[in-house]
Amino acid sequence: MGRQRTFDHDEVVRSARDLFWSRGYAEAGIGELEEATSLKRSSLYHAFGSKRGLFEAVVVDYLAHVARPRLAALRQSDPDPEALERYLGALRAEIVSPSSSARSGCLLVNAACTPLASEDEGVRRIIAEYTDEIRGAVRAGVAARRPDLDDASQRTLAVTCSSLVLAALAQARADDEAAAESLDAATAVLAAWQPTVAQVGFTAVP
């Protein structure tokens, strides 16, 4: 019979998650993972197969306990009209808070900016699916907040807002003030956006 596992799987995954989140996949060495999880390399490999396998478990945990809960109010069938503004405000508060892990940005958006995303089809697919979730949630929030706009205007506004959200998540690790400005811009444009008169394009009122 194999030896029984004597550690808390979820606790190990979340300890590794915090390290990958703050340091990045490539930068998080196996020695740091041993220290963060209090497990030896042999135990980590036995439980997860590899560093890559541990990262997969981390991504599942991150989506379930961090990323998707943030979007929950926007993913309802009938979002509250203020849901998107609350999401933008809450994300901003997290990013500028000295004690928040969100100061490290988004685990998946950070991974998208590394060779891991270009080299690993599975990671690339997960990142693409998650960014699609953000765009879809923001689109629903725009529709609830701005029913005065036609479908094309809502769609263009949603692209603008979701791009600013993704920019903020990418900026947070290096420049939290710039990330906050991106989210402030998303909040402002959400309220001010107006279609141009007799034109196909759309613009925001300053």
Protein Blocks (a to p, Z undefined) as FASTA:
>chain_A
ZZddfbdfklmmmmmmmmmmmnopklmcfklmmmmnopafklmmmmnopaklmmmmmmmm
mmmmmmmmmmmmmmpmbdcfklmmmmmmmmmmmmmpmkbmklnopfklmmmmpmklmmmm
klmmmmmmmmmmmmmmmmmmmmmmmmmbcfklmmmmmmmmmmmmmmmmmmmmmommlmmm
mmmmmmmmmmmpccdehiabdcddZZ
